[in-house]
Amino acid sequence: MILHRIPRLDWRKFADLFRPQDEFTGPVELDHFAAISDPEDRKFAALSAAASAILLTSDKLVLAQRGKIGIEILTPREFLALQIKE
């Protein structure tokens, strides 16, 4: 759903990232991310930490926690800029 909302991203390029066999089913620690004011957003930070993955977001409240909660947080634009450099 989110990828469809981001201009210039083609779902087909990312479809392999969402295979059922790659689904993360391990535990996540929502309580470690209480600094994120919206409880609905804490699950994304917790999943990012548990999976050792970058959290991509445009949410200002989540972005405000960069460098404070132990995970790498980038905007989609920043992430794309990094991919172009590589």
Residue, then its C-alpha position, 0 to 999 in steps of 0.5 A: m500500500i505504501l509503495h503505491r503512494i510514493p511517486r516514482l516507485d514501481w511496485r514491481k521493482f520491490a515485489d520480491l521484498f515482500r515474499p511470504q517466506d521472508e516475513f519477519t515473525g520474531p519478537v519486537e519490543l514496542d516499549h523500547f520506542a515510547a519516545i515515538s509519540d504515536p503508538e501506531d508508529r512504534k511497531f515500525a520502529a520496533l520491527s526495524a530494530a528487530a530486523s536490523a533494517i532501515l526505517l523509511t518514513s515521511d512521518k515528522l514525529v518519527l523523523a524527529q527521533r533520528g539519532k535518539i532511538g537506536i535505529e537508522i531512519l531515512t525519508p524515502r527521498e534520502f534512501l533513493a539518493l543513497q541508492i543512486k550513489e551506489 
